[in-house]
Amino acid sequence: MELQLLRKEKINATGGTGSNNGPITEQKVLSKFEIMDGAPVKNETIPVRFYLSQCSEELTPTYEQVNKRFSVNYFLNLVLVDE
């Protein structure tokens, strides 16, 4: 089980001739934190502290549709691997 901090940047780009090529989305994993290794026991509680100071890059606020062209969003992604 792993917790990730993701940054997604979305740019609504238009071509030089005025044609719309659709949005361009870039995603980057800023930080990863392994919560546990192995199988959890039923009804087990796992406390988690995720410190943002671990991020190697400077965090910015979330920006929604700046001039209807640019957005930056942050997500916490919980990854579960079942083998």
mmCIF file of the N, C-alpha and C atoms, coordinates in Angstrom:
data_MODEL
# 
_entry.id   MODEL 
# 
loop_
_atom_site.group_PDB 
_atom_site.id 
_atom_site.type_symbol 
_atom_site.label_atom_id 
_atom_site.label_alt_id 
_atom_site.label_comp_id 
_atom_site.label_asym_id 
_atom_site.label_entity_id 
_atom_site.label_seq_id 
_atom_site.pdbx_PDB_ins_code 
_atom_site.Cartn_x 
_atom_site.Cartn_y 
_atom_site.Cartn_z 
_atom_site.occupancy 
_atom_site.B_iso_or_equiv 
_atom_site.pdbx_formal_charge 
_atom_site.auth_seq_id 
_atom_site.auth_comp_id 
_atom_site.auth_asym_id 
_atom_site.auth_atom_id 
_atom_site.pdbx_PDB_model_num 
ATOM 1   N N  . MET A 1 1  ? 0.850   -1.164  0.000   1.00 0.00 ? 1  MET A N  1 
ATOM 2   C CA . MET A 1 1  ? 0.000   0.000   0.000   1.00 0.00 ? 1  MET A CA 1 
ATOM 3   C C  . MET A 1 1  ? 0.897   1.228   0.000   1.00 0.00 ? 1  MET A C  1 
ATOM 4   N N  . GLU A 1 2  ? 0.570   2.171   -0.850  1.00 0.00 ? 2  GLU A N  1 
ATOM 5   C CA . GLU A 1 2  ? 1.421   3.346   -1.044  1.00 0.00 ? 2  GLU A CA 1 
ATOM 6   C C  . GLU A 1 2  ? 0.539   4.582   -1.225  1.00 0.00 ? 2  GLU A C  1 
ATOM 7   N N  . LEU A 1 3  ? 1.001   5.711   -0.704  1.00 0.00 ? 3  LEU A N  1 
ATOM 8   C CA . LEU A 1 3  ? 0.309   6.985   -0.860  1.00 0.00 ? 3  LEU A CA 1 
ATOM 9   C C  . LEU A 1 3  ? 1.189   7.897   -1.706  1.00 0.00 ? 3  LEU A C  1 
ATOM 10  N N  . GLN A 1 4  ? 0.603   8.514   -2.722  1.00 0.00 ? 4  GLN A N  1 
ATOM 11  C CA . GLN A 1 4  ? 1.359   9.387   -3.627  1.00 0.00 ? 4  GLN A CA 1 
ATOM 12  C C  . GLN A 1 4  ? 0.728   10.777  -3.647  1.00 0.00 ? 4  GLN A C  1 
ATOM 13  N N  . LEU A 1 5  ? 1.565   11.791  -3.786  1.00 0.00 ? 5  LEU A N  1 
ATOM 14  C CA . LEU A 1 5  ? 1.103   13.147  -4.029  1.00 0.00 ? 5  LEU A CA 1 
ATOM 15  C C  . LEU A 1 5  ? 1.354   13.449  -5.501  1.00 0.00 ? 5  LEU A C  1 
ATOM 16  N N  . LEU A 1 6  ? 0.272   13.731  -6.246  1.00 0.00 ? 6  LEU A N  1 
ATOM 17  C CA . LEU A 1 6  ? 0.352   13.968  -7.693  1.00 0.00 ? 6  LEU A CA 1 
ATOM 18  C C  . LEU A 1 6  ? 0.025   15.411  -8.016  1.00 0.00 ? 6  LEU A C  1 
ATOM 19  N N  . ARG A 1 7  ? 0.712   15.948  -9.032  1.00 0.00 ? 7  ARG A N  1 
ATOM 20  C CA . ARG A 1 7  ? 0.355   17.254  -9.588  1.00 0.00 ? 7  ARG A CA 1 
ATOM 21  C C  . ARG A 1 7  ? -0.053  17.048  -11.041 1.00 0.00 ? 7  ARG A C  1 
ATOM 22  N N  . LYS A 1 8  ? -1.244  17.537  -11.394 1.00 0.00 ? 8  LYS A N  1 
ATOM 23  C CA . LYS A 1 8  ? -1.718  17.465  -12.778 1.00 0.00 ? 8  LYS A CA 1 
ATOM 24  C C  . LYS A 1 8  ? -1.857  18.873  -13.318 1.00 0.00 ? 8  LYS A C  1 
ATOM 25  N N  . GLU A 1 9  ? -1.188  19.127  -14.433 1.00 0.00 ? 9  GLU A N  1 
ATOM 26  C CA . GLU A 1 9  ? -1.271  20.419  -15.119 1.00 0.00 ? 9  GLU A CA 1 
ATOM 27  C C  . GLU A 1 9  ? -2.020  20.204  -16.425 1.00 0.00 ? 9  GLU A C  1 
ATOM 28  N N  . LYS A 1 10 ? -2.980  21.062  -16.693 1.00 0.00 ? 10 LYS A N  1 
ATOM 29  C CA . LYS A 1 10 ? -3.784  20.948  -17.904 1.00 0.00 ? 10 LYS A CA 1 
ATOM 30  C C  . LYS A 1 10 ? -3.716  22.269  -18.655 1.00 0.00 ? 10 LYS A C  1 
ATOM 31  N N  . ILE A 1 11 ? -3.348  22.183  -19.941 1.00 0.00 ? 11 ILE A N  1 
ATOM 32  C CA . ILE A 1 11 ? -3.234  23.354  -20.794 1.00 0.00 ? 11 ILE A CA 1 
ATOM 33  C C  . ILE A 1 11 ? -4.186  23.176  -21.972 1.00 0.00 ? 11 ILE A C  1 
ATOM 34  N N  . ASN A 1 12 ? -5.065  24.147  -22.172 1.00 0.00 ? 12 ASN A N  1 
ATOM 35  C CA . ASN A 1 12 ? -5.949  24.145  -23.337 1.00 0.00 ? 12 ASN A CA 1 
ATOM 36  C C  . ASN A 1 12 ? -5.214  24.871  -24.457 1.00 0.00 ? 12 ASN A C  1 
ATOM 37  N N  . ALA A 1 13 ? -4.536  24.116  -25.294 1.00 0.00 ? 13 ALA A N  1 
ATOM 38  C CA . ALA A 1 13 ? -3.694  24.694  -26.346 1.00 0.00 ? 13 ALA A CA 1 
ATOM 39  C C  . ALA A 1 13 ? -4.468  24.811  -27.641 1.00 0.00 ? 13 ALA A C  1 
ATOM 40  N N  . THR A 1 14 ? -4.209  25.873  -28.357 1.00 0.00 ? 14 THR A N  1 
ATOM 41  C CA . THR A 1 14 ? -4.762  26.035  -29.701 1.00 0.00 ? 14 THR A CA 1 
ATOM 42  C C  . THR A 1 14 ? -3.591  26.131  -30.666 1.00 0.00 ? 14 THR A C  1 
ATOM 43  N N  . GLY A 1 15 ? -3.771  25.567  -31.834 1.00 0.00 ? 15 GLY A N  1 
ATOM 44  C CA . GLY A 1 15 ? -2.722  25.596  -32.846 1.00 0.00 ? 15 GLY A CA 1 
ATOM 45  C C  . GLY A 1 15 ? -2.544  26.980  -33.436 1.00 0.00 ? 15 GLY A C  1 
ATOM 46  N N  . GLY A 1 16 ? -1.486  27.170  -34.200 1.00 0.00 ? 16 GLY A N  1 
ATOM 47  C CA . GLY A 1 16 ? -1.190  28.459  -34.796 1.00 0.00 ? 16 GLY A CA 1 
ATOM 48  C C  . GLY A 1 16 ? -2.230  28.913  -35.806 1.00 0.00 ? 16 GLY A C  1 
ATOM 49  N N  . THR A 1 17 ? -2.968  27.977  -36.414 1.00 0.00 ? 17 THR A N  1 
ATOM 50  C CA . THR A 1 17 ? -3.976  28.334  -37.407 1.00 0.00 ? 17 THR A CA 1 
ATOM 51  C C  . THR A 1 17 ? -5.354  28.489  -36.779 1.00 0.00 ? 17 THR A C  1 
ATOM 52  N N  . GLY A 1 18 ? -5.446  28.423  -35.462 1.00 0.00 ? 18 GLY A N  1 
ATOM 53  C CA . GLY A 1 18 ? -6.725  28.571  -34.790 1.00 0.00 ? 18 GLY A CA 1 
ATOM 54  C C  . GLY A 1 18 ? -7.444  27.261  -34.549 1.00 0.00 ? 18 GLY A C  1 
ATOM 55  N N  . SER A 1 19 ? -6.893  26.145  -35.010 1.00 0.00 ? 19 SER A N  1 
ATOM 56  C CA . SER A 1 19 ? -7.532  24.852  -34.769 1.00 0.00 ? 19 SER A CA 1 
ATOM 57  C C  . SER A 1 19 ? -7.233  24.400  -33.352 1.00 0.00 ? 19 SER A C  1 
ATOM 58  N N  . ASN A 1 20 ? -8.209  23.792  -32.727 1.00 0.00 ? 20 ASN A N  1 
ATOM 59  C CA . ASN A 1 20 ? -8.066  23.328  -31.353 1.00 0.00 ? 20 ASN A CA 1 
ATOM 60  C C  . ASN A 1 20 ? -7.565  21.887  -31.364 1.00 0.00 ? 20 ASN A C  1 
ATOM 61  N N  . ASN A 1 21 ? -6.398  21.661  -30.768 1.00 0.00 ? 21 ASN A N  1 
ATOM 62  C CA . ASN A 1 21 ? -5.810  20.328  -30.718 1.00 0.00 ? 21 ASN A CA 1 
ATOM 63  C C  . ASN A 1 21 ? -6.242  19.570  -29.472 1.00 0.00 ? 21 ASN A C  1 
ATOM 64  N N  . GLY A 1 22 ? -7.062  20.186  -28.612 1.00 0.00 ? 22 GLY A N  1 
ATOM 65  C CA . GLY A 1 22 ? -7.498  19.546  -27.384 1.00 0.00 ? 22 GLY A CA 1 
ATOM 66  C C  . GLY A 1 22 ? -6.541  19.867  -26.250 1.00 0.00 ? 22 GLY A C  1 
ATOM 67  N N  . PRO A 1 23 ? -6.958  19.553  -25.033 1.00 0.00 ? 23 PRO A N  1 
ATOM 68  C CA . PRO A 1 23 ? -6.129  19.868  -23.868 1.00 0.00 ? 23 PRO A CA 1 
ATOM 69  C C  . PRO A 1 23 ? -4.908  18.950  -23.763 1.00 0.00 ? 23 PRO A C  1 
ATOM 70  N N  . ILE A 1 24 ? -3.844  19.512  -23.253 1.00 0.00 ? 24 ILE A N  1 
ATOM 71  C CA . ILE A 1 24 ? -2.620  18.762  -22.980 1.00 0.00 ? 24 ILE A CA 1 
ATOM 72  C C  . ILE A 1 24 ? -2.541  18.597  -21.461 1.00 0.00 ? 24 ILE A C  1 
ATOM 73  N N  . THR A 1 25 ? -2.419  17.361  -20.988 1.00 0.00 ? 25 THR A N  1 
ATOM 74  C CA . THR A 1 25 ? -2.370  17.086  -19.557 1.00 0.00 ? 25 THR A CA 1 
ATOM 75  C C  . THR A 1 25 ? -1.033  16.447  -19.210 1.00 0.00 ? 25 THR A C  1 
ATOM 76  N N  . GLU A 1 26 ? -0.377  17.000  -18.198 1.00 0.00 ? 26 GLU A N  1 
ATOM 77  C CA . GLU A 1 26 ? 0.871   16.433  -17.693 1.00 0.00 ? 26 GLU A CA 1 
ATOM 78  C C  . GLU A 1 26 ? 0.669   16.057  -16.242 1.00 0.00 ? 26 GLU A C  1 
ATOM 79  N N  . GLN A 1 27 ? 1.178   14.884  -15.867 1.00 0.00 ? 27 GLN A N  1 
ATOM 80  C CA . GLN A 1 27 ? 1.048   14.406  -14.495 1.00 0.00 ? 27 GLN A CA 1 
ATOM 81  C C  . GLN A 1 27 ? 2.429   14.060  -13.954 1.00 0.00 ? 27 GLN A C  1 
ATOM 82  N N  . LYS A 1 28 ? 2.693   14.457  -12.712 1.00 0.00 ? 28 LYS A N  1 
ATOM 83  C CA . LYS A 1 28 ? 3.982   14.196  -12.104 1.00 0.00 ? 28 LYS A CA 1 
ATOM 84  C C  . LYS A 1 28 ? 3.781   13.735  -10.668 1.00 0.00 ? 28 LYS A C  1 
ATOM 85  N N  . VAL A 1 29 ? 4.483   12.664  -10.277 1.00 0.00 ? 29 VAL A N  1 
ATOM 86  C CA . VAL A 1 29 ? 4.455   12.185  -8.898  1.00 0.00 ? 29 VAL A CA 1 
ATOM 87  C C  . VAL A 1 29 ? 5.473   13.004  -8.112  1.00 0.00 ? 29 VAL A C  1 
ATOM 88  N N  . LEU A 1 30 ? 5.000   13.767  -7.132  1.00 0.00 ? 30 LEU A N  1 
ATOM 89  C CA . LEU A 1 30 ? 5.881   14.626  -6.342  1.00 0.00 ? 30 LEU A CA 1 
ATOM 90  C C  . LEU A 1 30 ? 6.487   13.902  -5.152  1.00 0.00 ? 30 LEU A C  1 
ATOM 91  N N  . SER A 1 31 ? 5.742   12.969  -4.580  1.00 0.00 ? 31 SER A N  1 
ATOM 92  C CA . SER A 1 31 ? 6.224   12.266  -3.397  1.00 0.00 ? 31 SER A CA 1 
ATOM 93  C C  . SER A 1 31 ? 5.519   10.921  -3.282  1.00 0.00 ? 31 SER A C  1 
ATOM 94  N N  . LYS A 1 32 ? 6.235   9.912   -2.765  1.00 0.00 ? 32 LYS A N  1 
ATOM 95  C CA . LYS A 1 32 ? 5.673   8.586   -2.513  1.00 0.00 ? 32 LYS A CA 1 
ATOM 96  C C  . LYS A 1 32 ? 5.944   8.219   -1.060  1.00 0.00 ? 32 LYS A C  1 
ATOM 97  N N  . PHE A 1 33 ? 4.990   7.530   -0.455  1.00 0.00 ? 33 PHE A N  1 
ATOM 98  C CA . PHE A 1 33 ? 5.138   7.105   0.927   1.00 0.00 ? 33 PHE A CA 1 
ATOM 99  C C  . PHE A 1 33 ? 4.538   5.709   1.058   1.00 0.00 ? 33 PHE A C  1 
ATOM 100 N N  . GLU A 1 34 ? 5.369   4.719   1.423   1.00 0.00 ? 34 GLU A N  1 
ATOM 101 C CA . GLU A 1 34 ? 4.875   3.360   1.599   1.00 0.00 ? 34 GLU A CA 1 
ATOM 102 C C  . GLU A 1 34 ? 4.213   3.241   2.959   1.00 0.00 ? 34 GLU A C  1 
ATOM 103 N N  . ILE A 1 35 ? 2.946   2.864   2.969   1.00 0.00 ? 35 ILE A N  1 
ATOM 104 C CA . ILE A 1 35 ? 2.180   2.774   4.206   1.00 0.00 ? 35 ILE A CA 1 
ATOM 105 C C  . ILE A 1 35 ? 2.402   1.439   4.890   1.00 0.00 ? 35 ILE A C  1 
ATOM 106 N N  . MET A 1 36 ? 2.319   0.360   4.134   1.00 0.00 ? 36 MET A N  1 
ATOM 107 C CA . MET A 1 36 ? 2.516   -0.958  4.740   1.00 0.00 ? 36 MET A CA 1 
ATOM 108 C C  . MET A 1 36 ? 2.973   -1.938  3.688   1.00 0.00 ? 36 MET A C  1 
ATOM 109 N N  . ASP A 1 37 ? 3.584   -3.013  4.158   1.00 0.00 ? 37 ASP A N  1 
ATOM 110 C CA . ASP A 1 37 ? 4.017   -4.109  3.298   1.00 0.00 ? 37 ASP A CA 1 
ATOM 111 C C  . ASP A 1 37 ? 3.414   -5.381  3.878   1.00 0.00 ? 37 ASP A C  1 
ATOM 112 N N  . GLY A 1 38 ? 2.693   -6.115  3.075   1.00 0.00 ? 38 GLY A N  1 
ATOM 113 C CA . GLY A 1 38 ? 2.044   -7.326  3.556   1.00 0.00 ? 38 GLY A CA 1 
ATOM 114 C C  . GLY A 1 38 ? 0.541   -7.176  3.564   1.00 0.00 ? 38 GLY A C  1 
ATOM 115 N N  . ALA A 1 39 ? -0.136  -8.220  4.022   1.00 0.00 ? 39 ALA A N  1 
ATOM 116 C CA . ALA A 1 39 ? -1.595  -8.227  4.014   1.00 0.00 ? 39 ALA A CA 1 
ATOM 117 C C  . ALA A 1 39 ? -2.146  -7.602  5.293   1.00 0.00 ? 39 ALA A C  1 
ATOM 118 N N  . PRO A 1 40 ? -3.131  -6.722  5.175   1.00 0.00 ? 40 PRO A N  1 
ATOM 119 C CA . PRO A 1 40 ? -3.741  -6.148  6.383   1.00 0.00 ? 40 PRO A CA 1 
ATOM 120 C C  . PRO A 1 40 ? -4.698  -7.143  7.039   1.00 0.00 ? 40 PRO A C  1 
ATOM 121 N N  . VAL A 1 41 ? -4.870  -7.003  8.325   1.00 0.00 ? 41 VAL A N  1 
ATOM 122 C CA . VAL A 1 41 ? -5.811  -7.823  9.074   1.00 0.00 ? 41 VAL A CA 1 
ATOM 123 C C  . VAL A 1 41 ? -7.172  -7.127  9.026   1.00 0.00 ? 41 VAL A C  1 
ATOM 124 N N  . LYS A 1 42 ? -8.244  -7.890  9.004   1.00 0.00 ? 42 LYS A N  1 
ATOM 125 C CA . LYS A 1 42 ? -9.591  -7.326  8.928   1.00 0.00 ? 42 LYS A CA 1 
ATOM 126 C C  . LYS A 1 42 ? -9.827  -6.372  10.103  1.00 0.00 ? 42 LYS A C  1 
ATOM 127 N N  . ASN A 1 43 ? -10.436 -5.212  9.806   1.00 0.00 ? 43 ASN A N  1 
ATOM 128 C CA . ASN A 1 43 ? -10.761 -4.158  10.779  1.00 0.00 ? 43 ASN A CA 1 
ATOM 129 C C  . ASN A 1 43 ? -9.520  -3.527  11.414  1.00 0.00 ? 43 ASN A C  1 
ATOM 130 N N  . GLU A 1 44 ? -8.372  -3.633  10.767  1.00 0.00 ? 44 GLU A N  1 
ATOM 131 C CA . GLU A 1 44 ? -7.147  -3.020  11.265  1.00 0.00 ? 44 GLU A CA 1 
ATOM 132 C C  . GLU A 1 44 ? -7.134  -1.534  10.914  1.00 0.00 ? 44 GLU A C  1 
ATOM 133 N N  . THR A 1 45 ? -6.705  -0.689  11.851  1.00 0.00 ? 45 THR A N  1 
ATOM 134 C CA . THR A 1 45 ? -6.576  0.741   11.633  1.00 0.00 ? 45 THR A CA 1 
ATOM 135 C C  . THR A 1 45 ? -5.105  1.070   11.425  1.00 0.00 ? 45 THR A C  1 
ATOM 136 N N  . ILE A 1 46 ? -4.815  1.805   10.348  1.00 0.00 ? 46 ILE A N  1 
ATOM 137 C CA . ILE A 1 46 ? -3.430  2.154   10.021  1.00 0.00 ? 46 ILE A CA 1 
ATOM 138 C C  . ILE A 1 46 ? -3.302  3.673   10.045  1.00 0.00 ? 46 ILE A C  1 
ATOM 139 N N  . PRO A 1 47 ? -2.681  4.233   11.087  1.00 0.00 ? 47 PRO A N  1 
ATOM 140 C CA . PRO A 1 47 ? -2.503  5.689   11.111  1.00 0.00 ? 47 PRO A CA 1 
ATOM 141 C C  . PRO A 1 47 ? -1.412  6.110   10.126  1.00 0.00 ? 47 PRO A C  1 
ATOM 142 N N  . VAL A 1 48 ? -1.635  7.234   9.454   1.00 0.00 ? 48 VAL A N  1 
ATOM 143 C CA . VAL A 1 48 ? -0.697  7.709   8.436   1.00 0.00 ? 48 VAL A CA 1 
ATOM 144 C C  . VAL A 1 48 ? -0.432  9.188   8.654   1.00 0.00 ? 48 VAL A C  1 
ATOM 145 N N  . ARG A 1 49 ? 0.840   9.566   8.632   1.00 0.00 ? 49 ARG A N  1 
ATOM 146 C CA . ARG A 1 49 ? 1.230   10.981  8.613   1.00 0.00 ? 49 ARG A CA 1 
ATOM 147 C C  . ARG A 1 49 ? 2.033   11.199  7.343   1.00 0.00 ? 49 ARG A C  1 
ATOM 148 N N  . PHE A 1 50 ? 1.573   12.138  6.556   1.00 0.00 ? 50 PHE A N  1 
ATOM 149 C CA . PHE A 1 50 ? 2.211   12.428  5.269   1.00 0.00 ? 50 PHE A CA 1 
ATOM 150 C C  . PHE A 1 50 ? 2.681   13.877  5.316   1.00 0.00 ? 50 PHE A C  1 
ATOM 151 N N  . TYR A 1 51 ? 3.990   14.067  5.479   1.00 0.00 ? 51 TYR A N  1 
ATOM 152 C CA . TYR A 1 51 ? 4.552   15.406  5.616   1.00 0.00 ? 51 TYR A CA 1 
ATOM 153 C C  . TYR A 1 51 ? 4.833   16.003  4.243   1.00 0.00 ? 51 TYR A C  1 
ATOM 154 N N  . LEU A 1 52 ? 4.284   17.178  3.985   1.00 0.00 ? 52 LEU A N  1 
ATOM 155 C CA . LEU A 1 52 ? 4.478   17.831  2.693   1.00 0.00 ? 52 LEU A CA 1 
ATOM 156 C C  . LEU A 1 52 ? 5.881   18.394  2.534   1.00 0.00 ? 52 LEU A C  1 
ATOM 157 N N  . SER A 1 53 ? 6.624   18.532  3.624   1.00 0.00 ? 53 SER A N  1 
ATOM 158 C CA . SER A 1 53 ? 7.998   19.034  3.523   1.00 0.00 ? 53 SER A CA 1 
ATOM 159 C C  . SER A 1 53 ? 8.917   18.027  2.828   1.00 0.00 ? 53 SER A C  1 
ATOM 160 N N  . GLN A 1 54 ? 8.470   16.773  2.661   1.00 0.00 ? 54 GLN A N  1 
ATOM 161 C CA . GLN A 1 54 ? 9.255   15.755  1.959   1.00 0.00 ? 54 GLN A CA 1 
ATOM 162 C C  . GLN A 1 54 ? 9.314   16.002  0.456   1.00 0.00 ? 54 GLN A C  1 
ATOM 163 N N  . CYS A 1 55 ? 8.404   16.813  -0.052  1.00 0.00 ? 55 CYS A N  1 
ATOM 164 C CA . CYS A 1 55 ? 8.342   17.057  -1.496  1.00 0.00 ? 55 CYS A CA 1 
ATOM 165 C C  . CYS A 1 55 ? 9.577   17.816  -1.952  1.00 0.00 ? 55 CYS A C  1 
ATOM 166 N N  . SER A 1 56 ? 10.193  17.319  -3.008  1.00 0.00 ? 56 SER A N  1 
ATOM 167 C CA . SER A 1 56 ? 11.416  17.943  -3.509  1.00 0.00 ? 56 SER A CA 1 
ATOM 168 C C  . SER A 1 56 ? 11.116  19.235  -4.271  1.00 0.00 ? 56 SER A C  1 
ATOM 169 N N  . GLU A 1 57 ? 9.878   19.382  -4.748  1.00 0.00 ? 57 GLU A N  1 
ATOM 170 C CA . GLU A 1 57 ? 9.504   20.575  -5.504  1.00 0.00 ? 57 GLU A CA 1 
ATOM 171 C C  . GLU A 1 57 ? 8.609   21.469  -4.657  1.00 0.00 ? 57 GLU A C  1 
ATOM 172 N N  . GLU A 1 58 ? 8.643   22.745  -4.960  1.00 0.00 ? 58 GLU A N  1 
ATOM 173 C CA . GLU A 1 58 ? 7.811   23.695  -4.238  1.00 0.00 ? 58 GLU A CA 1 
ATOM 174 C C  . GLU A 1 58 ? 6.350   23.526  -4.652  1.00 0.00 ? 58 GLU A C  1 
ATOM 175 N N  . LEU A 1 59 ? 5.469   23.440  -3.664  1.00 0.00 ? 59 LEU A N  1 
ATOM 176 C CA . LEU A 1 59 ? 4.043   23.304  -3.940  1.00 0.00 ? 59 LEU A CA 1 
ATOM 177 C C  . LEU A 1 59 ? 3.423   24.673  -4.187  1.00 0.00 ? 59 LEU A C  1 
ATOM 178 N N  . THR A 1 60 ? 2.440   24.708  -5.056  1.00 0.00 ? 60 THR A N  1 
ATOM 179 C CA . THR A 1 60 ? 1.709   25.945  -5.357  1.00 0.00 ? 60 THR A CA 1 
ATOM 180 C C  . THR A 1 60 ? 0.244   25.728  -5.006  1.00 0.00 ? 60 THR A C  1 
ATOM 181 N N  . PRO A 1 61 ? -0.537  26.793  -4.937  1.00 0.00 ? 61 PRO A N  1 
ATOM 182 C CA . PRO A 1 61 ? -1.976  26.595  -4.749  1.00 0.00 ? 61 PRO A CA 1 
ATOM 183 C C  . PRO A 1 61 ? -2.590  25.919  -5.973  1.00 0.00 ? 61 PRO A C  1 
ATOM 184 N N  . THR A 1 62 ? -3.774  25.372  -5.797  1.00 0.00 ? 62 THR A N  1 
ATOM 185 C CA . THR A 1 62 ? -4.517  24.822  -6.924  1.00 0.00 ? 62 THR A CA 1 
ATOM 186 C C  . THR A 1 62 ? -5.069  25.983  -7.744  1.00 0.00 ? 62 THR A C  1 
ATOM 187 N N  . TYR A 1 63 ? -4.832  25.941  -9.047  1.00 0.00 ? 63 TYR A N  1 
ATOM 188 C CA . TYR A 1 63 ? -5.337  26.968  -9.954  1.00 0.00 ? 63 TYR A CA 1 
ATOM 189 C C  . TYR A 1 63 ? -6.377  26.336  -10.861 1.00 0.00 ? 63 TYR A C  1 
ATOM 190 N N  . GLU A 1 64 ? -7.547  26.937  -10.941 1.00 0.00 ? 64 GLU A N  1 
ATOM 191 C CA . GLU A 1 64 ? -8.628  26.432  -11.789 1.00 0.00 ? 64 GLU A CA 1 
ATOM 192 C C  . GLU A 1 64 ? -8.870  27.388  -12.948 1.00 0.00 ? 64 GLU A C  1 
ATOM 193 N N  . GLN A 1 65 ? -8.636  26.930  -14.153 1.00 0.00 ? 65 GLN A N  1 
ATOM 194 C CA . GLN A 1 65 ? -8.961  27.649  -15.383 1.00 0.00 ? 65 GLN A CA 1 
ATOM 195 C C  . GLN A 1 65 ? -8.482  29.107  -15.389 1.00 0.00 ? 65 GLN A C  1 
ATOM 196 N N  . VAL A 1 66 ? -7.178  29.304  -15.279 1.00 0.00 ? 66 VAL A N  1 
ATOM 197 C CA . VAL A 1 66 ? -6.598  30.640  -15.374 1.00 0.00 ? 66 VAL A CA 1 
ATOM 198 C C  . VAL A 1 66 ? -6.719  31.092  -16.825 1.00 0.00 ? 66 VAL A C  1 
ATOM 199 N N  . ASN A 1 67 ? -7.466  32.159  -17.066 1.00 0.00 ? 67 ASN A N  1 
ATOM 200 C CA . ASN A 1 67 ? -7.764  32.668  -18.421 1.00 0.00 ? 67 ASN A CA 1 
ATOM 201 C C  . ASN A 1 67 ? -8.348  31.579  -19.326 1.00 0.00 ? 67 ASN A C  1 
ATOM 202 N N  . LYS A 1 68 ? -9.026  30.611  -18.746 1.00 0.00 ? 68 LYS A N  1 
ATOM 203 C CA . LYS A 1 68 ? -9.635  29.480  -19.454 1.00 0.00 ? 68 LYS A CA 1 
ATOM 204 C C  . LYS A 1 68 ? -8.609  28.693  -20.274 1.00 0.00 ? 68 LYS A C  1 
ATOM 205 N N  . ARG A 1 69 ? -7.352  28.697  -19.819 1.00 0.00 ? 69 ARG A N  1 
ATOM 206 C CA . ARG A 1 69 ? -6.308  28.004  -20.566 1.00 0.00 ? 69 ARG A CA 1 
ATOM 207 C C  . ARG A 1 69 ? -5.440  27.089  -19.721 1.00 0.00 ? 69 ARG A C  1 
ATOM 208 N N  . PHE A 1 70 ? -5.372  27.298  -18.402 1.00 0.00 ? 70 PHE A N  1 
ATOM 209 C CA . PHE A 1 70 ? -4.372  26.597  -17.600 1.00 0.00 ? 70 PHE A CA 1 
ATOM 210 C C  . PHE A 1 70 ? -4.967  26.217  -16.251 1.00 0.00 ? 70 PHE A C  1 
ATOM 211 N N  . SER A 1 71 ? -4.702  24.980  -15.808 1.00 0.00 ? 71 SER A N  1 
ATOM 212 C CA . SER A 1 71 ? -5.149  24.513  -14.494 1.00 0.00 ? 71 SER A CA 1 
ATOM 213 C C  . SER A 1 71 ? -4.034  23.702  -13.846 1.00 0.00 ? 71 SER A C  1 
ATOM 214 N N  . VAL A 1 72 ? -3.920  23.809  -12.520 1.00 0.00 ? 72 VAL A N  1 
ATOM 215 C CA . VAL A 1 72 ? -3.003  22.979  -11.733 1.00 0.00 ? 72 VAL A CA 1 
ATOM 216 C C  . VAL A 1 72 ? -3.816  22.397  -10.580 1.00 0.00 ? 72 VAL A C  1 
ATOM 217 N N  . ASN A 1 73 ? -3.814  21.069  -10.463 1.00 0.00 ? 73 ASN A N  1 
ATOM 218 C CA . ASN A 1 73 ? -4.531  20.386  -9.392  1.00 0.00 ? 73 ASN A CA 1 
ATOM 219 C C  . ASN A 1 73 ? -3.597  19.396  -8.706  1.00 0.00 ? 73 ASN A C  1 
ATOM 220 N N  . TYR A 1 74 ? -3.806  19.212  -7.411  1.00 0.00 ? 74 TYR A N  1 
ATOM 221 C CA . TYR A 1 74 ? -3.031  18.253  -6.621  1.00 0.00 ? 74 TYR A CA 1 
ATOM 222 C C  . TYR A 1 74 ? -3.958  17.155  -6.126  1.00 0.00 ? 74 TYR A C  1 
ATOM 223 N N  . PHE A 1 75 ? -3.452  15.923  -6.110  1.00 0.00 ? 75 PHE A N  1 
ATOM 224 C CA . PHE A 1 75 ? -4.241  14.768  -5.703  1.00 0.00 ? 75 PHE A CA 1 
ATOM 225 C C  . PHE A 1 75 ? -3.425  13.880  -4.777  1.00 0.00 ? 75 PHE A C  1 
ATOM 226 N N  . LEU A 1 76 ? -4.115  13.247  -3.829  1.00 0.00 ? 76 LEU A N  1 
ATOM 227 C CA . LEU A 1 76 ? -3.528  12.163  -3.052  1.00 0.00 ? 76 LEU A CA 1 
ATOM 228 C C  . LEU A 1 76 ? -4.039  10.874  -3.667  1.00 0.00 ? 76 LEU A C  1 
ATOM 229 N N  . ASN A 1 77 ? -3.121  10.003  -4.039  1.00 0.00 ? 77 ASN A N  1 
ATOM 230 C CA . ASN A 1 77 ? -3.456  8.765   -4.730  1.00 0.00 ? 77 ASN A CA 1 
ATOM 231 C C  . ASN A 1 77 ? -3.062  7.591   -3.830  1.00 0.00 ? 77 ASN A C  1 
ATOM 232 N N  . LEU A 1 78 ? -4.030  6.758   -3.469  1.00 0.00 ? 78 LEU A N  1 
ATOM 233 C CA . LEU A 1 78 ? -3.767  5.577   -2.662  1.00 0.00 ? 78 LEU A CA 1 
ATOM 234 C C  . LEU A 1 78 ? -3.644  4.391   -3.602  1.00 0.00 ? 78 LEU A C  1 
ATOM 235 N N  . VAL A 1 79 ? -2.479  3.737   -3.605  1.00 0.00 ? 79 VAL A N  1 
ATOM 236 C CA . VAL A 1 79 ? -2.205  2.618   -4.506  1.00 0.00 ? 79 VAL A CA 1 
ATOM 237 C C  . VAL A 1 79 ? -2.238  1.333   -3.697  1.00 0.00 ? 79 VAL A C  1 
ATOM 238 N N  . LEU A 1 80 ? -3.121  0.416   -4.095  1.00 0.00 ? 80 LEU A N  1 
ATOM 239 C CA . LEU A 1 80 ? -3.211  -0.892  -3.471  1.00 0.00 ? 80 LEU A CA 1 
ATOM 240 C C  . LEU A 1 80 ? -2.806  -1.953  -4.496  1.00 0.00 ? 80 LEU A C  1 
ATOM 241 N N  . VAL A 1 81 ? -1.886  -2.823  -4.120  1.00 0.00 ? 81 VAL A N  1 
ATOM 242 C CA . VAL A 1 81 ? -1.446  -3.878  -5.020  1.00 0.00 ? 81 VAL A CA 1 
ATOM 243 C C  . VAL A 1 81 ? -1.902  -5.215  -4.444  1.00 0.00 ? 81 VAL A C  1 
ATOM 244 N N  . ASP A 1 82 ? -2.659  -5.973  -5.219  1.00 0.00 ? 82 ASP A N  1 
ATOM 245 C CA . ASP A 1 82 ? -3.167  -7.267  -4.801  1.00 0.00 ? 82 ASP A CA 1 
ATOM 246 C C  . ASP A 1 82 ? -2.555  -8.327  -5.709  1.00 0.00 ? 82 ASP A C  1 
ATOM 247 N N  . GLU A 1 83 ? -1.761  -9.194  -5.127  1.00 0.00 ? 83 GLU A N  1 
ATOM 248 C CA . GLU A 1 83 ? -1.095  -10.239 -5.923  1.00 0.00 ? 83 GLU A CA 1 
ATOM 249 C C  . GLU A 1 83 ? -1.556  -11.617 -5.500  1.00 0.00 ? 83 GLU A C  1 
# 
